Amino acid sequence: METIFLAYSFHRHEEKVFKAVKGILEGHGLTVVTGQHLTGEQLTEEVTTKIEGTDGLVAILSPRKKGNAPSDWVMQELTWARGKEMRTVALAHNKVRLGGPAAAYAN
């Protein structure tokens, strides 16, 4: 069975989206893991090890900051996985604004 790392910001407003996406992935026979119980404000080795131990990453990008930018944490996880040439999917809310290096993920 394949395992997917589900990257999201852990805020209450994302809980419904997280549960829906997790349910869809599990409904397709995938095992879902997150970094929810890992500590740190930066992308730690513990998180990257967990991501690297999966078959791919799905990132939930929702507007969080001024200007509707997604969570820096989620973008770091997505960028790291793509840098390792892992399979990735970015699910972006229609209000999310991607600028700078993140704009490459808009396509």
Secondary structure, DSSP 8 states (H G I E B T S, - for coil): --EEEEE----GGGHHHHHHHHHHHHHTT-EEE-STT---SS--HHHHHHHHTSSEEEEEE---STTS---HHHHHHHHHHHHTT--EEEEE-TT----GGGGGGG-
